[in-house]
Amino acid sequence: MAVYTELSVDEVAAFFRALGLGWPKSVRGITTGIENTNYFVDTETGEYVLTLFERLTFEQLPFYLHFMKHLAERGIPVPDPVADRHGELLHSLKGRPAVVVNRLPGESVTEPTEAHCRSVGEILARMHVAGSDYAGGQVNPRGLEWWNEVVPVVGRYVSDAQRALLSNELAFQRQVAASLTYGQLLEGPVHADLFRDNVLFDGGKLTGVFDFYFAGCDTFLFDIAVCLNDWCVDGCTGRRHDERVAAFLGGYEAVRALIPAERTLLPAMQRAGAFRFWLSRLWDLYLPREAALLNAHDPSHFERILRALRGEIA
């Protein structure tokens, strides 16, 4: 959500008028995140988010947009893509794929409580259930195949100890993915990036889930693990917060009970989630793209979480 493609107010105005959304009263670039160009745009018809995609292609994007539409139609509080007069959700602006969605109310929380974690567990399970009949199919773009490609590349930039950790964890995750127990895990479309900054609350009520552009088909357990690694750890040390874990899983299982294979592999999937985000942050640190406004994330946070999950640090 950095600003890579800068737009003038006139460019935004022409685009919004063509979609029948009125004249922009304000246009503000969003500086958090690192993947796409995003703007808050307020018009006389409502408040919107305009996204220009810097990584994803016109061919890849229909999966995400129709998944969001699918969830919105089933009552999940997600951004609802705006269609043009031909019913198309995906548009083009300044040579980039573009989408406009309604801006959801509320704010992100930086210090979640057990109540927040329970709500996030519940909404994640509702998303898994609601998405189970979604017809689109696309492999998780940051799954095992991507890890295999990226580990040798980022390994050139890190210390010997970090390189050894990358290789060892990749080998472990390959073994897990090839196991009979892994083959029993339930799968479907997953968010895969449901961090604190991608969920909105208003007065303690969960009001929105957004940023679906790392979504893909994977195990539901991987989605759960990604959430636990962000919502249920200490933001500074990366240490597990047992009460938040219990609240999150309690909220999730109030909607969908975990199966035995999921309970067995939860620790391994938490390692997988930490590994995935450590890799992506290393990639963004050492192989960055240019952006007008860019806030890179610290890779060491997920390295600490991974080492803690492996039992290397208390």
Secondary structure, DSSP 8 states (H G I E B T S, - for coil): --B-S---HHHHHHHHHHTT---EEEEEE--S-SSSEEEEEEETTEEEEEEE-SSS-TTTHHHHHHHHHHHHHTT-----B---TT--S-EEETTEEEEEEE---SB--SS--HHHHHHHHHHHHHHHHHGGG-----B-TTSHHHHHHHHHHHTTTS-HHHHHHHHHHHHHHHHHHTSHHHHTS-EEEE-S---GGGEEEETTEEEEE---TT-EEEEHHHHHHHHHHHHTB-TTT--B-HHHHHHHHHHHHTTS---HHHHHHHHHHHHHHHHHHHHHHHHHHHS----SB-----THHHHHHHHHHTTS--
